[in-house]
Amino acid sequence: MERIIKVLNEINPTVNWEKETDLIGNRILDSLRIVQLVGALNDEFDIEITPMDVVPENFRTAEDIARLVSRLEDE
């Protein structure tokens, strides 16, 4: 989770990522930031987040993002 938060802080260091419960609904992650985040996560974790993975359920919270990354690392 620490590495996820590090990547998220590179996108926007003013957010308390661990406390936010709806990153999309609260407009913390918009489409541009999600594209930036996907690229950063792909690079940081050597994974490939596909367009099919880019759904709100995978990006609502930092925990959701961590679960997505963990699942892709295991593939």
Backbone bond lengths (Angstrom), bond angles and torsions (degrees), N, CA, C in turn:
res aa  C-N    CA-C-N  psi(-1)  N-CA   C-N-CA  omega(-1)  CA-C   N-CA-C  phi
1 M - - - 1.451 - - 1.537 111.10 -
2 E 1.319 116.25 -31.51 1.463 120.28 -179.48 1.525 111.44 -60.48
3 R 1.325 116.25 -40.97 1.466 119.82 179.48 1.529 111.19 -68.93
4 I 1.328 116.75 -35.14 1.467 121.02 177.01 1.529 109.17 -62.13
5 I 1.327 116.50 -47.51 1.461 121.23 -179.36 1.527 110.29 -62.72
6 K 1.326 116.55 -38.36 1.472 120.34 177.67 1.522 110.38 -59.47
7 V 1.325 117.08 -45.98 1.465 121.47 179.54 1.530 109.87 -64.79
8 L 1.328 116.90 -43.90 1.464 120.28 179.18 1.523 111.25 -62.12
9 N 1.320 117.23 -38.70 1.464 120.55 178.52 1.523 111.83 -65.69
10 E 1.315 117.59 -27.84 1.465 120.45 175.44 1.529 110.52 -68.63
11 I 1.331 116.18 -31.05 1.464 121.32 178.43 1.532 110.34 -75.55
12 N 1.348 115.98 -45.22 1.468 121.03 179.16 1.526 109.05 -157.05
13 P 1.323 117.55 102.00 1.467 120.75 -176.22 1.531 114.74 -75.89
14 T 1.329 118.37 -4.55 1.465 120.12 -176.81 1.530 113.15 -89.88
15 V 1.314 117.56 -4.02 1.468 121.76 -175.93 1.525 109.92 -96.18
16 N 1.325 116.27 140.10 1.466 120.89 170.79 1.531 106.58 -88.58
17 W 1.299 116.09 87.10 1.461 123.17 -170.41 1.523 112.91 -60.37
18 E 1.305 117.65 -34.86 1.463 120.28 -176.73 1.525 112.74 -73.69
19 K 1.304 117.73 -21.10 1.466 120.87 -178.37 1.524 113.46 -96.45
20 E 1.317 117.74 -20.71 1.460 120.93 -177.90 1.533 110.87 -69.15
21 T 1.320 115.56 135.40 1.465 120.16 -176.25 1.526 113.51 -109.01
22 D 1.328 117.86 -9.59 1.463 120.35 178.54 1.527 109.21 -151.99
23 L 1.312 114.94 79.91 1.464 120.93 -175.34 1.521 112.34 -62.54
24 I 1.310 117.06 -33.12 1.461 120.46 -179.42 1.528 110.32 -82.19
25 G 1.320 116.90 -49.40 1.456 120.83 -179.30 1.514 113.09 -61.50
26 N 1.316 116.92 -33.51 1.460 121.43 178.39 1.528 112.08 -87.50
27 R 1.318 115.85 6.60 1.472 124.07 176.14 1.526 113.94 59.75
28 I 1.315 115.27 30.88 1.466 119.65 174.19 1.526 108.83 -80.05
29 L 1.326 115.22 -38.79 1.465 120.62 173.87 1.518 108.44 -109.78
30 D 1.332 115.98 109.18 1.458 120.63 172.56 1.530 107.58 -99.24
31 S 1.313 116.47 -178.33 1.467 119.40 -174.49 1.529 112.00 -60.89
32 L 1.319 117.96 -39.14 1.468 120.12 179.46 1.526 110.90 -65.74
33 R 1.316 117.05 -44.42 1.468 119.60 179.57 1.523 111.37 -66.97
34 I 1.313 117.70 -33.45 1.473 119.42 176.99 1.523 109.89 -65.23
35 V 1.322 117.49 -40.98 1.473 120.51 177.52 1.529 109.62 -62.12
36 Q 1.330 117.19 -44.25 1.469 120.87 177.11 1.521 110.58 -61.05
37 L 1.321 115.97 -44.12 1.460 121.20 -178.26 1.523 111.13 -64.19
38 V 1.314 117.49 -43.70 1.465 121.19 179.46 1.524 109.80 -58.63
39 G 1.325 117.32 -46.30 1.463 120.34 178.60 1.518 112.27 -61.65
40 A 1.333 116.34 -43.43 1.464 120.43 -179.95 1.520 111.87 -66.01
41 L 1.333 117.08 -40.43 1.472 120.51 178.74 1.522 110.67 -67.27
42 N 1.325 116.97 -41.56 1.466 120.67 177.37 1.530 110.41 -57.35
43 D 1.323 116.06 -44.72 1.464 120.35 -178.99 1.525 111.76 -69.61
44 E 1.316 117.21 -46.64 1.468 121.88 -175.38 1.521 112.23 -64.94
45 F 1.338 116.89 -39.47 1.467 120.67 -173.25 1.521 113.40 -108.09
46 D 1.333 117.94 1.92 1.461 122.72 -178.87 1.523 110.92 52.56
47 I 1.343 114.37 52.10 1.461 121.98 178.59 1.521 108.18 -124.32
48 E 1.320 116.29 175.30 1.460 120.62 174.37 1.521 108.96 -128.80
49 I 1.320 115.35 105.45 1.455 121.16 174.18 1.521 106.29 -84.32
50 T 1.322 116.41 116.80 1.462 121.33 -176.96 1.526 110.30 -89.21
51 P 1.324 116.88 164.51 1.467 118.71 176.09 1.534 113.17 -55.43
52 M 1.332 117.36 -30.39 1.470 119.99 178.45 1.527 111.77 -68.23
53 D 1.342 117.50 -23.38 1.461 121.85 178.41 1.527 112.20 -81.93
54 V 1.329 116.61 -16.14 1.462 120.71 -175.31 1.536 108.59 -86.83
55 V 1.328 113.68 77.55 1.464 122.55 177.27 1.523 107.95 -127.16
56 P 1.315 117.82 152.88 1.469 120.13 -176.47 1.524 113.95 -52.93
57 E 1.311 118.11 -36.19 1.460 121.08 -177.88 1.531 112.76 -59.54
58 N 1.316 117.20 -26.81 1.470 121.13 -179.14 1.527 113.34 -88.62
59 F 1.343 117.22 -6.47 1.460 119.79 -173.59 1.528 113.83 -132.18
60 R 1.324 118.20 14.46 1.471 120.00 -179.20 1.520 113.39 -71.41
61 T 1.337 116.19 -37.46 1.466 120.73 -178.82 1.526 109.28 -137.19
62 A 1.320 115.56 166.37 1.467 119.58 175.81 1.527 110.14 -61.59
63 E 1.333 116.95 -35.15 1.470 120.24 178.24 1.522 111.17 -64.19
64 D 1.347 116.74 -40.45 1.463 120.16 177.11 1.533 110.61 -61.00
65 I 1.315 115.97 -42.49 1.466 120.67 179.05 1.527 109.77 -64.15
66 A 1.318 116.98 -42.33 1.472 121.15 178.77 1.525 110.85 -62.47
67 R 1.330 117.49 -40.43 1.471 120.50 177.94 1.531 110.75 -63.38
68 L 1.332 116.47 -41.75 1.462 120.61 178.41 1.523 110.28 -61.19
69 V 1.307 116.77 -48.55 1.465 120.94 -179.15 1.526 110.02 -61.84
70 S 1.311 117.31 -44.48 1.469 121.23 179.61 1.530 111.03 -60.50
71 R 1.312 116.49 -43.00 1.466 120.30 179.59 1.529 110.76 -63.38
72 L 1.314 116.40 -42.09 1.474 119.89 -178.90 1.523 112.12 -72.00
73 E 1.323 117.17 -31.21 1.464 119.96 175.95 1.521 110.99 -66.66
74 D 1.319 116.39 -31.83 1.469 121.21 -178.35 1.522 112.78 -78.54
75 E 1.329 117.08 -15.41 1.489 119.46 -178.10 1.499 111.66 -77.13
